[in-house]
């Protein structure tokens, strides 16, 4: 087997400034618990993994890490964005229908990752958006 049990072939990997805070935000918003944590000698988090629905998200801690964006399809983006703001996130964009078949909005978490939360509302809109 070429990948760990339960992993997809591709997983987002977030570099964050505070892994513990990023994991707390993921738990508060998505109910995500870490499935794997590798620690540094000083006890800090070197690498962690957690699940959102059917996907594994990986993260590492690096001071001043690069800006990361993640899109997650959810059942109710409006409710989850409100939950993310209550968990310390900053509203980037209120949920709205985008004309591409999706309704989505964005929240930046306390470590700087922007989470785009959306749901498909018009499957035909996705076909129209792909037309050349």
N, C-alpha and C positions, 0 to 999 in steps of 0.2 A: 504494500500500500504506500502511496507516495504523499499522503497528507493525513493529518490527525483525524480520527473518527469524529464525525459531525461537522467538519469544516468544509466550506465551499472552496473552489479552486482559487478564488480571488477574494481578498478581505481588505477593507480600508485599513490603513495604518496611520494613526494620528500621532503627531509629535506635539506634546502639550507642555506647558510650563509647570504644571502641578498635577501629577497623575492621580494622587489621592482625591483631589477636588474634582477632577474629571470623572472619576469612578463614582463619586457621590452624586454628581449631577446625573449621570446615566442611570443610576439606581432610582433617583427621585422622579425622573421623567419617564423612563422606559421600564422600570422595575428590573433593571439589569444587575445581576450579581457577577463578579469576576469568576470566570471558570479556570483561570490560570494566572498566577502572578510570579514573576521571577524578580528577586530582590537583589540589590547591590549589597556589597559588604557592610555599608553603613545603615542598611535597613530600608533605604529608599526603594521606590519601584523602578526597576529597569525596563520591564516589559509586563503588560497585562492584557488579558483577553476577556471580553464579555459578549453576550449574545443579545441581539435585538431581533425578535421574531426568528427567521430562519438564517440569520447571518451573524458571523463572528466579526467583531470590531476589535482591532489590536491597537494598543497605544504604548508609547514610550515617553519618558520625561526628558526634556532638554530645555535649558534656560533659553528664552527667546525663540522657541521653536517656530517653524514656518506656519503661516495661516492655513488652516484646514477647513474644508467644506464637505459636508456629508448630506446626501439626500436619503430620506427614509420614507417609504410609503407606509401610511398608518390609516386606521379606520376613521379617525376623527381629528384632522389636523388642527381645527380650531381649539378643541379641548386640550390637546397635547401642547400646543403653543402656550396656552394660558398656564398649564402646569409647569412648562419650562421657565416661563417668566417668574412664577411663584418660587421656583427652585433657584432663582438667582440669575437667570438668563436675561439678556437685553433684546427686546424686540427689534429686529432688523426690517422685517416686512410683515404686515398683517396678512392673514390668509385671504386669498382672493382667487377667482377663476382666471387663468392666465391665457385663455384662448388656444391652448395646445392640448386641451382635454383634461388638464389637471387643475386642482385647487391646491394651492400651497402657500406657505409663508415661511419666514426664517427667524431664528433666534440664535444669538451668539451666547455661548456658555461662558462661565467665569474664567475659563482658561484660554478663551479666544477661538474655539472651534465654532463655526456657524453650522447649525443644523437646519436643513430645509426639510420641512415636514409637509407631506402632501398625500393626496388620494386622487385616483382617476375618477372623473365625474362624467366624462364623455369620450368613450373609446373611439368614436368616429372623429373627434377632434384631433386625436393623435395621428390618424391617417391623413387628415388635411394638413397638419403641420409638416408631414414628411413629403408632401408633394413638391416637386421641383418646378 
